[in-house]
Amino acid sequence: MRGETRCAIGACWLAAWLGLATTTLGQARTLHHSGFEPEQDFDMEFTLIGQGGWQGKGTGGNGLLENNFEGMGQQAYIGYWPPGEATETFTSLWRPVEGIEPEETKVTVTVLIMIVDSTNGQRDDFRWTLYNDNVQRLVTLDFDNGTRNINYSLDDDIFLPTGYSFDHEALYDLKFEMDFAANTWTVSISDQVLLNAKKLTTTGARLAFGDLGPLWIYRKPEAPGNNYMVFDDYRITVETSDPAPKAPPTLAWTGWANDGRAMLQLGGDATTDYTVEVSDDLKTWTPLQTAKPGDTGKEVADAGAPGYARRFYRARTAD
């Protein structure tokens, strides 16, 4: 890669070279997968809470179904039967995970979902909510079964429309991509991006993955709907985030010093060593100075410039 800039005067030609570097990122690894099948010790006779490491809050419906997604064995669900306590307002499920390495700041959660409508005339909300490892809520994706609109909320608790809606009994591939190093999250459904690079936190909350799970929010706690959300193939993968690209070197002609030296200004990444090279024929290049630009740039002088009819300069990463 190369960027070139010509000086305003004919005596100087500047070229800024960006040294090529390659970084091999670790492959994404699966941190957890719930297929909800008997071979993973999931039993349809019991609630999902308490099986396969799944935890929950609330006494509303949750458990396992068979072949709700045709040919896919068992699925999990939340909803359908009402809570045992009239004072409850929601039921939530989550699956804690461990073993994320410090450099694995990119977390992806994929899950197949389907929302089945009520037959009792009451409709509720189904959500997927992300918490950090301090159990602080970060972001939420909301499926409003009353309007069938898909909404979202950041950690300011204000729900906004994504502009998309869903159909009942349609199978969707839901994907959350969270880059904790960049403080961003992106959500797509069946390859359609709903939200792109939204903030994970607007309040300075700790940026570390805790869990991401489904919730059933009762619109009327005294009379919830018998609607429910089915989900399957819940998978969490982790990988290292792409390193932030470093700024390429720049060279700017700043004029002649009183003693005849040619003066240049070296810019680029503040902490990277760049070598400024000089030539009089664009064939043979000689190192002039190696330096870090710092935050304000580095002044570079060429005392030999007055002895040449023309002079060429370029900068490259020192390595």
Wavefront OBJ file of the C-alpha trace (Angstrom):
o trace
v 0.000 0.000 0.000
v 1.369 3.419 -0.806
v 0.212 7.010 -0.622
v 2.056 9.723 -2.528
v 2.056 13.547 -2.190
v 3.906 16.021 -4.419
v 5.323 19.201 -2.880
v 4.295 22.619 -4.078
v 7.864 23.276 -5.231
v 9.669 21.295 -7.899
v 12.719 20.633 -5.771
v 10.960 18.127 -3.516
v 8.887 15.004 -4.089
v 7.449 13.201 -1.059
v 6.153 9.641 -0.814
v 4.590 8.172 2.310
v 4.936 4.410 2.453
v 2.893 2.217 4.749
v 4.861 -0.864 5.750
v 2.786 -3.972 5.160
v 1.963 -6.078 8.187
v -0.203 -9.138 8.552
v -1.924 -10.368 11.678
v -3.396 -13.807 11.992
v -6.389 -13.685 14.258
v -7.452 -16.672 16.296
v -10.301 -18.623 14.818
v -13.685 -18.227 16.485
v -14.211 -20.939 19.045
v -17.471 -22.262 20.408
v -17.787 -21.424 24.082
v -21.207 -23.013 24.559
v -23.899 -24.780 22.560
v -27.351 -25.880 23.681
v -29.172 -28.122 21.229
v -31.683 -29.158 23.931
v -31.461 -32.807 22.905
v -31.619 -35.892 25.189
v -27.934 -36.599 24.541
v -27.208 -33.275 26.269
v -29.346 -34.509 29.192
v -32.349 -32.292 28.455
v -35.571 -33.928 29.652
v -39.006 -32.845 28.392
v -40.566 -33.774 31.721
v -38.965 -30.767 33.455
v -38.649 -27.010 33.049
v -35.657 -25.647 31.188
v -34.563 -23.924 34.399
v -32.213 -26.333 36.135
v -31.181 -28.268 33.033
v -27.948 -27.940 31.078
v -26.753 -25.051 33.218
v -29.783 -22.887 32.355
v -31.003 -20.599 35.112
v -34.070 -18.406 35.408
v -36.237 -16.055 37.386
v -40.011 -16.196 37.597
v -42.490 -19.051 37.554
v -43.919 -18.517 34.072
v -43.865 -21.221 31.438
v -40.593 -22.664 30.225
v -39.490 -26.107 29.159
v -38.939 -28.330 26.155
v -40.984 -29.259 23.104
v -40.465 -31.952 20.512
v -40.232 -31.341 16.756
v -41.697 -27.837 16.877
v -38.998 -27.106 14.318
v -39.603 -29.970 11.922
v -36.836 -32.536 11.852
v -34.785 -30.808 14.552
v -35.621 -32.900 17.614
v -36.235 -30.989 20.823
v -36.516 -27.227 21.270
v -36.772 -24.981 24.314
v -39.582 -22.511 24.924
v -40.585 -19.649 27.195
v -44.195 -18.555 27.690
v -47.523 -20.347 27.261
v -48.537 -21.196 30.822
v -49.042 -18.382 33.346
v -46.840 -17.742 36.368
v -47.725 -19.158 39.738
v -47.415 -15.774 41.440
v -49.879 -13.006 40.550
v -47.315 -10.335 41.478
v -44.803 -11.427 38.844
v -44.265 -9.283 35.753
v -41.819 -11.430 33.785
v -40.009 -14.740 33.443
v -36.388 -14.745 32.289
v -33.890 -17.425 31.288
v -30.136 -17.295 30.912
v -27.176 -19.588 30.530
v -24.003 -18.393 32.352
v -20.680 -19.096 30.654
v -17.078 -19.125 31.778
v -13.707 -19.316 30.099
v -13.630 -16.172 27.940
v -9.995 -15.101 27.581
v -9.160 -11.383 28.069
v -8.247 -10.968 24.399
v -11.504 -12.603 23.241
v -13.532 -9.413 23.147
v -15.732 -10.319 20.194
v -18.715 -12.489 21.190
v -21.358 -13.844 18.804
v -24.619 -15.472 19.886
v -26.810 -17.258 17.340
v -30.159 -18.901 17.984
v -33.147 -20.118 15.975
v -36.423 -18.586 17.164
v -40.152 -18.730 16.459
v -42.977 -16.827 18.144
v -46.348 -18.536 18.388
v -49.404 -16.292 18.840
v -51.911 -16.381 21.691
v -55.294 -18.005 21.430
v -56.717 -16.241 24.503
v -56.688 -12.713 23.079
v -53.776 -11.486 25.248
v -50.389 -10.718 23.726
v -47.081 -10.073 25.428
v -43.461 -9.153 24.695
v -40.582 -11.560 24.135
v -37.072 -10.224 24.469
v -33.401 -11.149 24.276
v -31.375 -9.193 26.815
v -27.622 -8.881 27.241
v -26.006 -8.479 30.647
v -22.355 -7.868 31.450
v -20.419 -9.904 34.004
v -21.479 -7.468 36.739
v -25.141 -8.337 35.992
v -25.763 -4.899 34.511
v -28.228 -4.827 31.649
v -26.624 -3.527 28.477
v -28.972 -3.927 25.494
v -32.312 -5.540 24.637
v -34.028 -6.708 21.464
v -37.829 -6.733 21.853
v -40.425 -8.700 19.890
v -43.768 -6.986 20.546
v -46.412 -9.623 19.938
v -49.169 -7.006 20.088
v -47.904 -5.093 17.043
v -45.405 -7.692 15.727
v -42.810 -4.904 15.594
v -39.182 -5.484 16.557
v -37.788 -2.832 18.898
v -34.536 -2.306 20.770
v -33.246 -0.571 23.847
v -29.782 0.535 24.901
v -28.917 0.820 28.579
v -30.969 4.022 28.773
v -34.172 1.906 28.943
v -35.757 3.760 26.014
v -37.279 1.414 23.432
v -36.996 2.455 19.797
v -38.234 0.769 16.597
v -35.817 -1.085 14.345
v -38.195 -0.583 11.419
v -38.729 -4.340 11.027
v -41.514 -6.712 12.028
v -41.935 -10.488 12.367
v -44.489 -13.106 11.413
v -46.046 -15.677 13.684
v -44.772 -19.248 13.419
v -41.954 -18.169 11.103
v -38.504 -19.612 11.792
v -35.806 -16.957 12.146
v -32.036 -17.199 12.508
v -31.209 -14.526 15.088
v -27.612 -13.332 15.393
v -26.029 -10.969 17.920
v -22.476 -9.764 17.201
v -20.891 -7.929 20.128
v -17.483 -6.272 20.001
v -16.694 -5.286 23.575
v -13.380 -3.694 22.581
v -15.203 -1.347 20.203
v -18.353 -0.943 22.377
v -20.639 -2.020 19.536
v -23.357 -4.572 18.833
v -24.987 -5.609 15.578
v -28.132 -7.715 15.188
v -29.334 -9.560 12.126
v -32.204 -11.912 11.391
v -31.793 -14.373 8.549
v -29.021 -12.194 6.999
v -31.075 -8.996 7.293
v -29.218 -6.469 9.463
v -31.652 -4.864 11.914
v -29.170 -2.814 13.930
v -25.620 -1.992 12.920
v -22.824 -0.988 15.311
v -25.012 0.434 18.078
v -23.390 1.180 21.429
v -23.273 -1.595 24.016
v -23.200 0.967 26.816
v -23.968 4.664 26.933
v -23.300 4.959 30.666
v -19.780 3.598 30.986
v -20.825 0.149 32.218
v -18.200 -2.592 32.262
v -17.726 -4.055 28.778
v -17.502 -7.806 29.335
v -19.924 -10.552 28.319
v -22.038 -12.051 31.080
v -25.034 -13.708 29.447
v -27.682 -13.190 26.798
v -31.044 -14.894 27.252
v -34.795 -14.725 26.571
v -37.475 -12.965 28.610
v -41.259 -13.150 28.622
v -42.771 -9.806 29.675
v -46.465 -9.965 30.659
v -48.449 -7.036 29.282
v -51.180 -7.758 31.869
v -49.627 -9.632 34.795
v -53.071 -10.609 35.998
v -53.933 -12.115 32.606
v -50.895 -12.970 30.437
v -51.278 -14.415 26.960
v -50.664 -18.031 26.136
v -48.245 -16.945 23.401
v -44.731 -18.369 23.583
v -41.298 -18.205 21.984
v -39.569 -21.386 20.836
v -35.786 -21.422 20.423
v -33.097 -23.907 19.465
v -29.440 -24.270 18.472
v -28.298 -21.632 20.967
v -24.586 -21.048 20.356
v -21.970 -18.689 21.801
v -18.666 -18.191 19.975
v -15.748 -15.960 20.937
v -12.764 -14.549 19.069
v -10.231 -11.760 19.270
v -11.284 -8.387 17.900
v -9.551 -6.988 14.856
v -6.684 -4.736 15.964
v -7.296 -1.063 15.334
v -5.472 -0.016 12.142
v -2.518 2.265 12.678
v -2.298 5.540 10.851
v 0.029 5.463 7.799
v 3.085 7.748 7.784
v 2.795 11.188 6.224
v 5.409 13.664 5.075
v 4.777 17.389 4.664
v 7.186 19.913 3.183
v 7.568 22.857 5.594
v 10.181 24.944 3.720
v 13.859 25.873 3.930
v 15.682 26.698 7.140
v 17.945 29.779 7.292
v 21.019 27.552 7.063
v 19.740 25.874 3.861
v 18.376 22.646 5.319
v 15.207 21.165 3.821
v 12.537 20.876 6.537
v 9.870 18.153 6.625
v 7.122 17.198 9.067
v 6.669 13.480 9.776
v 3.217 12.322 10.886
v 1.444 9.016 11.493
v 0.846 6.719 14.463
v 2.241 8.491 17.511
v 4.110 5.491 18.917
v 5.354 3.834 15.710
v 8.917 4.236 14.467
v 9.080 5.465 10.865
v 12.193 5.837 8.741
v 12.436 8.849 6.429
v 14.571 8.044 3.374
v 16.094 10.320 0.753
v 17.075 9.847 -2.901
v 18.210 11.950 -5.841
v 17.212 9.464 -8.577
v 14.240 7.475 -7.166
v 16.411 4.342 -7.433
v 18.816 4.456 -4.523
v 17.309 5.360 -1.152
v 19.332 6.322 1.931
v 17.960 6.496 5.481
v 17.785 10.064 6.723
v 16.204 9.700 10.157
v 14.126 7.211 12.174
v 11.673 8.716 14.631
v 8.246 8.504 16.243
v 5.804 11.247 15.196
v 4.395 11.675 18.701
v 1.090 13.447 19.154
v 2.049 16.577 17.201
v 4.368 15.257 14.494
v 8.173 15.161 14.239
v 10.342 17.740 12.480
v 12.917 16.170 10.138
v 15.787 18.126 8.558
v 17.897 17.280 5.502
v 21.185 19.184 5.705
v 22.404 17.714 2.402
v 19.539 19.096 0.306
v 21.318 22.295 -0.892
v 23.889 20.216 -2.767
v 21.323 18.671 -5.130
v 19.242 20.037 -7.980
v 16.371 17.805 -6.913
v 15.630 15.674 -3.876
v 13.074 12.958 -3.154
v 11.777 11.778 0.215
v 9.678 8.923 1.451
v 8.665 7.466 4.834
v 8.030 3.862 5.819
v 7.552 1.845 8.979
v 10.973 1.134 10.438
v 10.407 -2.633 10.560
l 1 2 3 4 5 6 7 8 9 10 11 12 13 14 15 16 17 18 19 20 21 22 23 24 25 26 27 28 29 30 31 32 33 34 35 36 37 38 39 40 41 42 43 44 45 46 47 48 49 50 51 52 53 54 55 56 57 58 59 60 61 62 63 64 65 66 67 68 69 70 71 72 73 74 75 76 77 78 79 80 81 82 83 84 85 86 87 88 89 90 91 92 93 94 95 96 97 98 99 100 101 102 103 104 105 106 107 108 109 110 111 112 113 114 115 116 117 118 119 120 121 122 123 124 125 126 127 128 129 130 131 132 133 134 135 136 137 138 139 140 141 142 143 144 145 146 147 148 149 150 151 152 153 154 155 156 157 158 159 160 161 162 163 164 165 166 167 168 169 170 171 172 173 174 175 176 177 178 179 180 181 182 183 184 185 186 187 188 189 190 191 192 193 194 195 196 197 198 199 200 201 202 203 204 205 206 207 208 209 210 211 212 213 214 215 216 217 218 219 220 221 222 223 224 225 226 227 228 229 230 231 232 233 234 235 236 237 238 239 240 241 242 243 244 245 246 247 248 249 250 251 252 253 254 255 256 257 258 259 260 261 262 263 264 265 266 267 268 269 270 271 272 273 274 275 276 277 278 279 280 281 282 283 284 285 286 287 288 289 290 291 292 293 294 295 296 297 298 299 300 301 302 303 304 305 306 307 308 309 310 311 312 313 314 315 316 317 318 319
